[in-house]
Amino acid sequence: MNIGKFSVIQRVPVNFAVIIVVLAGIYFFNTLPRETFPLIDTKVISILTLDPDISSPLDVEKLITVPIEEEIDDVDGIDEITSESLEGRSLIMIKADENLKNIDTLINDLRQKIDIVKSKLPETTDDPVIQEIKFSIPLITVSISGRLEMMSLKKYVDMLEDNLKLVKGVNDVIISGVEDREVWVEVDPLRMASYNLTIDDVSRAIKRKNINLSGGKLKTSRGEFQIRALGEIINPQEIMDIIVKKDIEGRSVKIGDFAVVHDRFEES
């Protein structure tokens, strides 16, 4: 007996089976998790620690990276630890064991260890930030091209990025193909030394000028107002006019007296 003949003779059980399949399909369609833009777990955790006052990568490694690594070394569930110490920044990457079922447990254990080691870090160091590394497949790709200088093109890219982030449902916007803008201060060592200055003196002077701090709140009869101390550098050429010190005769020594500022893009 073929399927067609069986379906005609046994109509009741066949119809009943079809109804069950349809209802099961509707149920699973409404209950099964589904994502248009799924996140992919990497089982990798990062610990980022910043301290702008430490300019030497060797000091960052000695004062920040090594103490954190020594503290978290015995945490269960870690397969591999790698680190990178740069100017004012320590980045530690932790690869979890492949057999680890719950990475949240490992993150909580790391947080407890970080709370212990924070007292051993320099007072100027920000609290370490622990984050699980996840990435997603881009849903939409937008390309921009034109006969423009890179600086002008970067302005349009930044404007588009800001507008896209305002679109409802957009979780993140990732820029590629355009390097980040950076400002280089090229110092003449001999001229700087003639003013009895060091690189750290120049770095501190720039940091003092480029600030955006909260000044508290002001309560009046008209309401409560937030006060901020703004001193951010907008035009890179303003760096040339920053006063580093005053010489013996009371004259101001500016960065422009011994350095040149370049507004450019970072090298890839």
C-alpha positions in Angstrom: 0.0 0.0 0.0 1.5 3.3 -1.0 1.4 6.5 1.0 -1.3 8.2 -1.1 -3.7 5.2 -0.8 -3.0 4.9 2.9 -3.7 8.6 3.5 -7.1 8.3 1.8 -8.2 5.2 3.7 -6.8 6.3 7.1 -7.8 10.0 6.9 -8.4 10.5 10.7 -5.0 9.4 11.9 -3.3 11.2 9.0 -5.1 14.5 9.7 -4.4 14.1 13.4 -0.7 13.7 12.7 -0.7 16.8 10.4 -2.3 18.9 13.2 0.3 17.7 15.7 3.1 18.7 13.3 1.6 22.1 12.7 1.0 22.8 16.3 4.5 21.7 17.3 5.9 23.9 14.6 4.0 27.0 15.9 5.1 26.2 19.5 8.8 25.9 18.7 8.7 28.9 16.4 7.5 31.0 19.3 9.7 29.5 22.0 13.1 28.6 20.5 15.7 31.4 21.0 16.8 33.0 17.7 19.0 36.0 16.9 19.3 38.0 13.8 22.6 39.4 15.1 24.1 36.6 17.3 27.0 37.2 19.7 29.8 34.6 19.4 31.5 33.6 22.6 35.3 33.3 22.4 36.0 32.2 26.0 38.5 35.0 26.3 38.5 37.6 29.1 40.4 40.9 29.1 41.6 43.0 32.0 42.3 46.6 31.0 44.1 48.9 33.5 44.9 52.5 32.8 47.3 54.9 34.4 48.1 58.0 32.4 50.8 59.1 34.9 53.0 56.1 34.1 54.6 56.8 30.7 57.2 54.0 30.6 55.9 50.6 29.4 58.5 48.9 31.6 57.1 50.7 34.7 53.5 49.7 33.6 54.6 46.1 33.4 56.4 46.2 36.8 53.8 48.2 38.8 50.6 47.0 37.2 50.8 44.0 34.8 53.0 41.7 36.9 51.1 42.2 40.3 47.8 41.4 38.5 49.2 38.3 36.7 50.7 37.0 40.0 47.4 37.4 41.8 45.2 35.7 39.2 47.7 32.9 38.2 46.1 30.3 40.5 42.5 30.9 39.5 40.7 27.7 38.4 39.5 27.6 34.8 42.3 29.5 33.2 44.1 27.9 30.2 46.5 30.7 29.2 47.4 34.3 30.2 49.0 36.8 27.9 49.8 40.4 28.5 50.8 43.7 26.8 52.2 46.7 28.7 52.1 50.0 26.8 52.4 53.7 27.7 49.8 54.3 30.5 48.0 51.0 29.7 48.1 47.4 30.8 46.1 44.7 28.9 45.9 41.2 30.1 44.1 38.5 28.0 42.9 35.4 29.7 41.9 32.3 27.7 39.4 30.1 29.6 39.7 26.3 29.7 37.8 24.6 26.9 36.0 22.4 29.4 34.8 25.4 31.5 31.0 25.4 31.4 30.2 28.7 33.0 32.6 31.6 32.2 30.6 33.9 34.6 32.1 31.9 37.5 35.6 32.6 36.2 34.8 36.3 35.8 33.5 36.5 39.4 36.7 34.7 40.7 38.8 37.2 38.7 36.9 40.1 40.2 37.6 38.9 43.7 41.3 38.6 42.9 41.4 42.1 41.4 39.8 43.5 44.5 42.7 42.1 46.5 45.4 43.3 44.2 44.0 46.9 43.8 45.7 47.9 47.1 49.1 46.9 45.6 48.7 49.2 42.5 49.8 52.8 42.4 47.4 55.4 43.8 47.0 57.0 40.4 46.0 53.8 38.7 42.3 53.4 37.6 40.4 50.3 38.7 41.0 47.4 36.3 38.1 46.7 34.0 37.2 43.0 33.4 35.3 42.2 30.3 34.4 39.0 28.3 35.4 39.3 24.7 32.5 38.7 22.3 32.0 39.5 18.7 29.2 39.5 16.3 28.7 39.2 12.5 28.0 42.6 10.9 24.4 42.9 9.7 24.9 45.9 7.4 28.1 47.2 5.8 28.3 50.8 4.7 31.1 52.0 2.5 32.2 55.6 2.0 34.5 56.8 -0.8 35.4 60.0 -2.5 38.1 62.3 -3.8 38.8 63.8 -0.5 41.8 64.1 1.8 41.9 61.5 4.6 41.2 64.2 7.2 38.1 65.4 5.4 36.9 61.8 4.8 37.4 61.0 8.5 35.1 63.9 9.5 32.3 62.5 7.3 32.9 59.0 8.7 32.6 60.3 12.3 29.4 62.2 11.4 27.9 59.0 9.9 29.0 57.0 12.9 27.2 59.4 15.3 24.0 59.3 13.2 24.0 55.5 12.9 24.3 55.1 16.7 21.1 57.1 17.1 19.1 54.7 15.0 16.9 52.5 17.1 18.0 48.9 17.2 21.7 49.6 16.4 23.9 48.0 19.0 27.3 49.0 17.8 29.1 50.7 14.9 32.6 49.5 14.0 34.8 51.6 11.7 37.5 50.1 9.5 39.6 51.3 6.7 40.2 54.7 8.4 43.0 55.0 11.0 42.4 56.9 14.2 43.6 60.4 14.3 46.5 61.2 16.6 48.6 64.2 17.5 52.4 63.8 17.6 54.6 66.1 19.6 58.1 65.9 18.1 60.6 67.2 20.6 64.1 68.5 19.9 66.0 66.8 22.7 68.9 69.3 22.8 66.7 72.3 22.9 64.5 70.7 25.5 67.5 69.9 27.6 68.7 73.5 27.4 65.6 74.5 29.3 66.3 71.7 31.9 63.2 69.9 30.9 62.3 66.2 30.5 59.7 64.3 28.5 57.8 63.7 31.7 57.6 67.5 32.3 56.1 67.9 28.8 53.7 65.1 29.3 52.4 66.5 32.6 52.0 70.0 31.1 49.8 68.6 28.3 47.7 66.5 30.7 47.1 69.6 33.0 45.9 71.6 30.0 43.7 68.8 28.5 41.2 68.2 31.3 37.5 67.8 31.7 36.6 67.5 35.4 33.5 67.6 37.4 33.4 70.6 39.8 30.4 69.5 41.8 26.9 70.9 41.8 25.5 74.3 42.4 22.1 74.6 44.1 20.1 77.8 43.6 16.5 78.9 43.8 16.2 78.2 40.1 17.4 74.6 40.4 20.5 72.4 40.6 23.3 72.9 38.1 26.2 70.6 37.3 29.6 72.4 37.3 32.5 71.2 35.1 36.0 72.4 34.7 36.7 72.4 30.9 40.1 72.7 29.5 40.2 70.3 26.6 42.5 71.0 23.7 40.4 71.4 20.5 43.0 72.5 18.0 46.3 70.5 18.2 48.3 73.6 17.5 47.2 74.9 20.9 49.7 72.5 22.3 52.5 74.7 21.0 51.3 77.5 23.4 51.2 75.4 26.5 53.5 76.8 29.2 55.8 74.1 30.7 57.7 76.3 33.1 59.2 79.7 33.6 62.9 80.2 33.2 65.3 82.0 35.6 64.3 85.4 34.2 60.6 84.7 34.6 60.0 84.1 30.9 57.5 81.4 30.0 58.9 78.3 28.3 56.3 76.9 25.8 56.2 73.6 24.1 56.6 75.4 20.8 60.0 76.6 21.9 61.5 73.1 21.5 58.9 71.0 19.8 56.8 70.7 16.7 53.2 69.4 16.6 51.9 67.1 13.8 48.2 66.4 13.3 48.1 63.0 11.5 46.7 59.5 11.5 48.2 56.6 13.5 50.3 54.2 11.5 48.8 50.8 10.8 
